[in-house]
Amino acid sequence: MNRFAHHQGIHKFFTTLGLALYFSKPVMKHLVHIVDAMITKGFSGTLTDLHHGSFHPNHRTTLSHFFTKSPWEEETLLRKLQQWILRRVERIAKQENHPLFVSIDDTICQKTKPSSRATHAIQGCDWHYSHSEKKSIWGHSLVWLMVHTMTQAFPFAFRLYDKTAGKSKGELAIEMLSSLDVRRPVYVLMDSWHPSKALVEACLKKGFHVIAMLKTNRILDPNGIAVQAKQLARSIEPDDTHLVTVGEERYRVYRCEGALNGLDHAVVLLAWKADQPMTPEHLHCILSTDRELSDEEILRCYAQRWSIECFFHQAKDQLKLDGCRVRQVRAMKRYWILVQLSYVYSLFESNRDVSDGLDLLRKRKGHHLVEFIYCAAKQNIPIDVVKKQLHVA
């Protein structure tokens, strides 16, 4: 086995997770090389990149076997990663004296349009509507759950949404929430597509509060009178609102409390950016099941949901969450778990954010490769041997 100095950092992180107790040395070797390849600049998601990017000493087909047929338990890896994440975020939240946040959202890992001539189609793919592209696209739809504090956010769990399996995205989110065992106050954050009655009730049952965007046609019940949020908004004058500043944005906010679609008591904020007209088109409706929070606190907490959008962008752009070309569902799930592992490892090394972590790791790898070649030259190792180890022979 060829050894590179930058692999020691990955080994150290795996030791922190306790993986050596559960996986054999060959499996650990594959995991180290795959994480190394994923964090390499220019990684595209292919098995060829996984092989070349980490200077894997075995033939490329061993990586294909590792994803499709090898008997290692990816759920064990995910469980150990989740345990470490929860310890980390609870410690940070306690130090900062802040609650924990859980963000729920879905994303599509787009694939090439299916061909009628394809012998083996990619399993689990379907047509899914993309809200960003305003059309249906072909690919895998993943529901993700992130756990975060005010300062750090970690991808925690995901489920593949399969239309033929009979489970809704909300039911998949409830499954993931059920495994979340924390001892700090928790706010579950969602955009307007996710806060169903069942999902909100599941959060409340676990003792979690919900802060979520609502669609403007949602029925509110101020003063016992049922009315759509956008209709209520038409009766609100600027003098009925007050200004709230969150970050660099200022909002005009109208607060109403009362029953809402099965909730006996909740807060709904009707908010407009201060520099925009108070029309239904510019209206934002934010639900909070915690009535003790001020308007500013509700908006500031909801702003933390941006963490999951950043994760989707970084995981796709830098770690190629949507780049894998394997065709079996289990192989895809293994790949996504290893992207999650690489993402968390980058956060672990930087202690700030993923971009900083990747920059640090890529520079470290470059330095160590130069040192590897320098040491090989000092030891009079033939240049052809060095080229072979670095896959440039």
Number of C-alpha atoms within 10 A of each C-alpha: 8 9 12 14 14 18 17 12 16 20 17 11 16 20 12 13 18 15 17 14 8 14 16 11 10 8 15 16 15 19 20 20 21 25 24 24 26 26 25 23 14 14 19 21 21 14 20 15 18 23 23 18 22 22 21 25 16 12 9 15 11 16 20 15 12 16 20 17 12 13 10 15 11 16 12 13 20 18 14 16 24 21 14 14 20 20 11 16 24 20 14 19 20 13 9 12 11 15 19 24 28 26 27 25 22 22 19 22 20 19 17 10 12 13 9 7 7 8 7 9 13 19 15 18 23 21 16 19 14 16 10 7 8 8 10 12 19 18 22 24 25 19 20 23 23 21 26 28 24 18 14 17 27 24 25 25 22 22 17 19 23 16 15 8 7 9 11 12 24 21 16 18 22 17 14 18 20 11 10 16 10 12 10 17 13 21 25 26 28 22 17 16 15 19 22 14 13 13 19 22 18 19 18 15 10 13 12 22 21 26 27 28 21 23 18 22 13 17 19 23 19 16 10 9 11 15 15 15 24 22 15 17 19 11 8 14 10 13 8 11 16 14 16 18 15 14 9 5 10 15 21 21 23 21 16 16 19 17 20 20 12 10 12 11 13 16 23 28 23 26 25 23 18 17 10 12 12 19 12 17 11 13 20 21 23 24 26 26 23 16 16 10 13 12 23 15 13 23 24 15 21 24 14 18 24 11 21 25 14 13 19 19 14 16 20 17 15 20 27 21 25 23 18 17 15 18 15 15 16 16 22 23 17 20 22 21 22 21 24 24 22 25 26 22 23 24 20 15 18 17 13 14 18 25 15 14 20 23 16 14 22 16 12 14 19 13 13 16 15 11 14 16 16 12 12 15 13 9 9 9 12 10 13 11 12 16 12 12 17 18 15 10 10
